[in-house]
Amino acid sequence: MKLTIYSDGGSRGNPGICAYAIVVTKDGKVIFEDSKFLGTETNNYAEYRGLIAGISKAIVLGADDVEFIMDSELVIKQMNGEYKVKSPKMQELHKDAKALSSMIDKVKFTHVRRSNEFVSRADALLNRTMDLNS
């Protein structure tokens, strides 16, 4: 099964209250969306947790071809091996994301601007989640 998964993470303050959201699409239609409040953490932490949630959902759904799309250039470039992961905390999350993504046959990590329809939808979801928990 081929899926496209959009994820976003955000914090209000860095660190500050944060959340992530994922939007899972198949053939351009939303088939699942979710968000989770993460407490007080950094923006990059929230971005990675969103990606990991998206990868985990793809595995649960049995996807074998997945494109993960985010507006976090840092996370995407780290996942594609273009940037090093320097922070020990981010190294652990990166390692988890790589290990999980290796369980999917075909994986692609793509950076887009927030103006993308589904990334904007994920951003709205995570902001609503932060609003409900602040």
Disulfide bonds with the S-S distance in Angstrom:
none
